[in-house]
Amino acid sequence: MLPDIGAVFGPYTYLASEVAFGTLAVVLLSRAAALRRAAVTVAALYPVAYVWDWYTLTIGVFSIELRTGVDLLGIPVEEHIFMVVVPALVVAFHETIHGRERDDDRGGDGV
């Protein structure tokens, strides 16, 4: 059984999870020197993610219970953060795993 962090954070549960995973993304991106690449990816994906999120929330595909209740542009503020954190975390893992290989392919030292 998983621990119920909702009992600890209440309406800030979703926000707290976004901060935790966002912190992991920033740490990995910094270590991989990929903050700029991640920012470009996030900026490219954000408009599509926003429309998708707004639409699915509007038609009732899902609801978010443990949130602050603060909305921005028609969706919870936590969802805006989610749309930044998820692609940033994907890029962070990709760059952490494959960043050196890419450098080697360009004529690096091959170590």
N, C-alpha and C positions, 0 to 999 in steps of 0.2 A: 504494500500500500504506500502511495506517495504522501509526503507531508503536505498538510493543508496550509500553504503560505497565505491563502486568502484570509485565514483567521488572524494572521499577524498584520498584513498590510491593508486589509479591507478594500476600500474603493481605490487604493493606490497599487493594488496587486499587479495589474497589467503594466502600469507605468514602471514599477520596480523591476519587473522582468525585462522590459525594454532597456532600462538603464544597465542592468547586469549584462545582457547580451550585447548591447551597444558598446559597453566598456571593453568586452572581449574583442569585438571587431576592431576598435581603435588600437588596442594593444597589438593585435596581430598585424594590422595594416602598417602601423609604425615600424614594427620589427622587419616587415617585408619591404619597407620604403614604397608603399603602394597607396598612400592616402590620396594622392591626386588621381590615380587611375580609378579608385573606388568612387571618388566624388563625381567623376565624369559618368561612370556607369549609373550611379544613383540618379543623377540629373536626367539621364536619358530614359530611365525606367519610371521615374516618379509620375509623370503625367498619365501614363497608361495604368499604373498601379492605382492612382487616385480615382480615375474614372471607374475602374473595375471595382474598387472598394466601395465607392459611393453607390454604385448600382446594386451590388449585392446586399449592402446594408439596407438600401431603400426598399428592395423587393422582399426583404425578410429572410434571406438565405441564412444569416446568422445574426446573433446579437451578442453584445459584450456586457457581461454582468459586473465584473469587478473592475470598474473604471472610474475615473474622476468625475465624469459627467460634463466635462468641458468639451464643447464641439468647436471645430474650426472649419469653415467652408463646407459645412454639412456632414462632417464625419468626426468621430472622437479624435481628440488630439493624440491619443495613444496610437491610433491607426496611422497618422502622419509619421510618427516616430518609427512604427513598424515598417513602413514603406522605405525608410532610410536604412534601418538596421539590417533587414533581411538581405538586400543585395550587397550591402557593405560587408556583412559576415561571409557571404558566399565568395566575394572577391578576396576577402582576407584569407579564407582557407585555401582558395586556389593559388594565391600568390605565395602563401606560406609553403604549400606543397610543391608547386611547380615553378616558382619564380627563379630559382637558381638554374633549373634545367633550361629555361628559356634563355638565360644569360649565357649558359654553356653553348647552346645552339648557335649563338651569334659570334662564337670565337673566343669564349672565355677560357679560363685555365683548365677546365674539364675536371676539376677536383670534386 
